[in-house]
Amino acid sequence: MLINDIVYGAGNPAGWAYIQEPTAKEAKFLQRQGFEVLDINHEDCLEAVLQEVANHA
């Protein structure tokens, strides 16, 4: 499977999946592949990153 080739040898977590309200099937598949599922949209993620950068500036 392609995802196995992409994450082969990756650390833990192998990556992050930004999925708002993932289905149980999606979450289970990604967790089996070593991904951390984050129930967040890209705007909230960007806002959190910018806030973190501002706090450390």
C-alpha positions as CSV (number, residue, x, y, z in Angstrom):
1,M,0.0,0.0,0.0
2,L,1.3,3.5,-0.8
3,I,0.9,4.9,2.7
4,N,3.1,2.1,4.1
5,D,5.9,3.1,1.6
6,I,5.6,6.8,2.6
7,V,5.9,6.3,6.3
8,Y,8.3,3.3,6.2
9,G,11.0,4.0,8.9
10,A,9.3,7.1,10.2
11,G,9.4,7.9,13.9
12,N,6.5,8.0,16.2
13,P,4.1,9.5,15.3
14,A,4.7,8.9,11.6
15,G,2.7,12.1,10.9
16,W,-0.4,14.0,11.7
17,A,-3.7,14.0,10.1
18,Y,-5.8,17.2,10.4
19,I,-9.4,15.9,10.0
20,Q,-12.4,17.6,11.5
21,E,-14.7,15.0,12.9
22,P,-13.0,11.9,11.5
23,T,-15.1,8.7,11.1
24,A,-14.2,5.8,13.3
25,K,-12.9,4.0,10.2
26,E,-10.6,6.9,9.2
27,A,-9.2,7.3,12.7
28,K,-8.6,3.6,13.1
29,F,-6.8,3.3,9.8
30,L,-4.6,6.3,10.4
31,Q,-3.7,5.2,14.0
32,R,-2.7,1.8,12.6
33,Q,-0.4,3.5,10.2
34,G,1.2,5.5,13.1
35,F,-0.5,8.8,12.5
36,E,-1.8,11.1,15.2
37,V,-5.3,12.2,14.3
38,L,-6.0,15.9,15.2
39,D,-9.6,16.9,15.2
40,I,-9.0,20.4,14.1
41,N,-9.3,22.4,10.9
42,H,-6.5,24.2,9.1
43,E,-7.6,27.7,10.3
44,D,-7.6,26.7,13.9
45,C,-4.2,24.9,13.5
46,L,-2.7,28.0,11.9
47,E,-4.1,30.2,14.6
48,A,-2.6,28.0,17.3
49,V,0.8,28.0,15.7
50,L,0.8,31.7,15.3
51,Q,-0.2,32.2,18.9
52,E,2.6,29.8,20.0
53,V,5.1,31.8,17.9
54,A,3.9,35.1,19.4
55,N,4.2,33.7,22.9
56,H,7.9,32.8,22.3
57,A,8.9,36.0,20.4
